[in-house]
Amino acid sequence: MAQANSTPTAGFNFRPPARRWTSVVEMLVVLVLFLAGVIWFGGAFPNRDALWFYAKFDHQPAYVRVYHYGETRELRPGDPGFDALVGAVNAEIPQHTGYVESLQPRDASWESYALRGYAVELVYSAPILVHTRQFFPETTRLLIAIDGSYNYVTTSFQQPGAALLFRGSAEKWLPNGLVLKSVDQVRAAAEAALAGQ
């Protein structure tokens, strides 16, 4: 007795229609998960930060120094204006919109800020991390360069009110800076603190 040929004919999909649809959905899910993994890894790798996408910054500095055109004021927790200034800084940092490589405050430019410019320096008792996909590793010092050697960022990035955020170790300022979208709140809070409000 001849055996029936169980081989499907050419062009015939022997899977039922429901199974065909499930295969397409499975393929799309795998593709989406793969692309999400690649994007996540691309952001997490520079700083070894699994939460690079987390848009929040709420670290409290040990003290803040405001350099204001020749005047230097140090603020500590409990001083008038300290909380408002730290709150303004913490609100502005997650809004960074750009990145500048191989640029750092060196001795001459730092002296320019300290003696003639306008900057806010935050010093932390332990290393802190700004969540970003850019290369901006943990640090114990941050500097917001409001007006001085690096205020050209306003014209370079066509962002009125923008400023650069630098990181530093105890010994020196480190290269690469984040472009803050606006420091208007920081400027207002710093000036209120200088006025003792």
KANORTA-V292438 format. One line per field, one symbol per residue. ss: DSSP state (2 for helix, 1 for strand, 0 for the rest). phi: phi as a letter, one per 40 degrees, with the letter a starting at -180 (. if undefined). psi: psi as a letter, one per 20 degrees, with the letter a starting at -180 (. if undefined). A space follows every 50 residues. Layout:
BEGIN
ss: ???
phi: ???
psi: ???
END
This chain:
BEGIN
ss: 00000000000000002222222222222222222222222222200000 00000000000011111100111111000002222222222220011111 00000022222222200111111111110000000000111111111000 00222200000011111100001000111100022222222222000
phi: .cccccccccgbccccdccccccccccccccccccccccccccccdbfbc bdcccaabcbccabbbbbfhbbbbbbdgcdgcccccccccccdcccbaab cfbaccdcccccccbbbbabbbbbcadbbccacccacdabbbbbccaicb ccdcccbfbdgcabbbbacccacbcgbcccdabcccdccccccccgc
psi: pppqojpqqpipoiqqhghgghhgggghgggghggggggghhhhggjloh khiomqokqpqhrppponlippppprphqpigggghggghhhgijqiapp qkpqoagghghgghhiaoqppppqiqprppoqiromrqriqqpongpchj iihghhjlnpjrrqpqqqahhrqqrpqqopgqkghggghghhhhik.
END
